[in-house]
Amino acid sequence: MNAEQSVAIVAGVGPGLGASLCRSLATAGYAVAGLARSVPPGKELVADIHRLGGRMSAYGCDVTDGDAVAATFSRIEGELGPPTVFVYNAGRFLMCPTAETPPDEFRALWELNCFGAFLCARRAVPRMLEQGRGTIIFTGATASVKAAGNFAAFGSAKFALRGLAQAMARELGPLGIHVAHVVIDGIIWTARSRELHGVTEDQCLNPDAIAETCLQLVRQDRSAWTHELDIRPDVESF
């Protein structure tokens, strides 16, 4: 481990925004730990980042399992060091009429979109307090502030994540930890979004651009911290 290299943990690493967040942080000089339920996609990303001269390790972790989170964070700290940046990008989506939403699906959305964020943040915060600094970013959605019809499960889970972020920001800001909530208002451009929604690239948010915005939050001076910001493509109505 390079004692001079800061560590960033990204929970929710897939081929879209999660991968872009890892690349952006690695390019900025962080040793990145990427968390995903399935390690193989993370291994492909690790190889790409290493080819670019960055440093990243992939970890399989169910972020809704407290024991798994504790074990994974301990392993990261042992292999890379304590985190100064944590980004929670894990999430689950469901669009369904309220009366037709299965209770187990409602619970699963809350667990991944909010409870997992709590479990991870709870583990990251003490290490940041020991260092006297840190940045925690939660990625939200349009439904974080404006839940449409058929979004009872997703909207309530994202509302809960926003509430968690607000409470943590007020608690931890005076202690040197920057907590930010990013409202992603629109569809992120990926091959999957193209197939599911039939959208074009210029109608979507570029995941690399979102990652760059998150990196700007990490770099903000504590005298001018942003807690919440919303980002959308220029064609998105709001």
N, C-alpha and C positions, 0 to 999 in steps of 0.2 A: 504494500500500500504506500502510495505517495502521501506523506503527511501534509504536504502543501495543497493537495488537490481536494476541493470541496466535493461533497457527494449529493446527488439528487436522486430521489426515488419517484418513479412514475408508476402509478397503479392504473391498470387498464391499458395494456399495450396491444394494439391491433394494427392492421395495415393502414389505418387512416390517421386520425389526430394523435393517437398514442405513439405511433412510430415517429411522427413529425416532432413531437415534444422531446422524444429521446434524442433525435438527431440534433435538434436545436441546442439542447443543454450540453450534449457531448461536444459539439462544435464550439460552444462557449467555454469549454475547459472543464466541465464537470465529469466526474466519474459517475456514470448513470446506472442505476439498478431498475430494471423494467420488470413489473409484476404482471403476470397473466395467468389465467387458469391453465392454459396450454403453453408449455415452454417452447416447442419447436418453432412457431412463428417468431418468437423472441430471439431464438438462436440465429435465424436468418438475418434479422435486424442487427444483431450483435456483429455478425460478420461484415455487414455493410458499413457499420460505424467504425469498425477496426480498420477497414480498408481506407477510410477517410482520415485515419490517424486519431480517432477518438477512443474512448474507453467506455465499455458497457458490459454488464452482466445481466442475464435473464434468469428469473426465478418463477417457478410455478407456485401460485398461492391462491387459495380461496379466501378472499378478503372479507367474507362474511363469517369466517370461523376465527374466533379470537385466539385460539391456541396456534392456529396456522400463521396468523399475522405476527404473533409474538415470536414464534420460531424463525420466521422469514426475516423479520427486522433484525433479530439477533445475529443471524447469519450474515446479513448485509453489513452490519456494523463490524463484524469480525473480519470480513473479506475486503471491504472498501473503506469503512469508517462511518462515523455518525452523520446523518443527513443534515444539511442546512437548507435543502429545498425538498418539498414534497408536493406532488401534483396528484390529485385524485380525479382520474378520468374514467374510472370503471362505471358502467351503467347498463341498464336493461330497459327496453322500450316495449310498450304495449298500447295499442289503440283499440278500445273495445267498449261497447255500451256498459254502463255501470251494472245493470241487472244481469249482464251476461259475463261479467268478469269473475273468473274462479277465485275464491278466497286465497288459495295457495299462490296464484299468480300475483295477486295484490301484495301479499306478504313478501314474495320473492323480489318484486320491484323495490319495495321499501328497503329490504335487506341489502341489496346491491347498490342502490342509488344513494342511500343515506347511512344505514347501520355500518356498512363496510368502511365508509368515510370516517365515521366516528372511531371505529376500532383502529384504523391506521393512524389517524391523527393523534389519538390517545397514546400511541406508541412512539410517534415521532416527536411530540412536543417536549417531553423531558430531556431528550438529547439536544434539542435546540436551545432550551433554557440553560443547559449546562454550558453551551457555547456563547450564550448571550445574543443570539441572532438566528434568523431563519425566515423562510417564506413558505406559506402553505396556500395552494391554489386549488379551488374546487371548480370543476367545469359544470355549469348549469345549462339550462335550455330555455326556450321561449316559455315552456310550461312552468318554469320556476316562478314566474310572475303573472302568467296569464294562461290558465289551463282551459283549453277548449273542450267542447263536448267530446265524449268518448275517451277522455284523458284522465279519468278519476284516479286510476292507479298510478300512472306516470306523473301526472301533475302533483298529486299529493306527496309522492316520494321526492320530487324535485323541490317542492315548497319546503319540505323538511330539511333537505340539504342546505337550502338557502338560510333557513333559520339557524342551523348548526354553524354555518359560516359567520353569520352576524354575531352570534353569541361569542364565538371564539375570537373574533376580531376585537370586540370590546374588552374581553378578558386578557388577551395576549399582546395586543398592540403596545400597551405601556411597558411590557416586559421585553420588547425588542423583536417580537415575532409578527411579521406582516401576513395577515390572512386576507385573501382576495377571493371573490366569487365572480366568475366570468359567465355571463348569459350569452350563450351561442344561439342567436336568433336566425335560424335558417338551416338548410341541409348542407352537411359537409361533403365535399366532393370526394367520392371513392368509386371504385368499380361497382360496389354493392349498391350505393345510392343511385347510380345510373340505371342499374337493372330494376331496382324496386320502385323508383319514383319517376323514371323516364325524363330526368332533368338534364340540362346541358351544363357544361363546366362554368359558364359565365353566370349561371343562376345560383351557384353554390359558393360556400365559403371554402377557400383554399386552406387545407390543413396546415401547410407550412406557414401561411400568413397568421393563422391563429396561434401557432407555436411561437412565432416571433413576438406577438403581442404579449403572450405569457412571459416570455423572456424579459420583455421590457418591465413587467410588473416585478420580476425578481430583482431587477437592477435599480428600482426606484429608491431614492433617498428617503429615509424615515421621516423627514420633514414634509414630504409630499406624497404620502402613500395613497393609493387608490384601493378602496375596499371592493366596490362593485362597478363593473363596466359591461356594456352590452355591445356585441359586435355582429354585423350582418353584411351581406353583399349589397352593393349599391342598388340593385333591382328589387330588394326585399321591401315590401310594404310594412309599416308599423304604426 
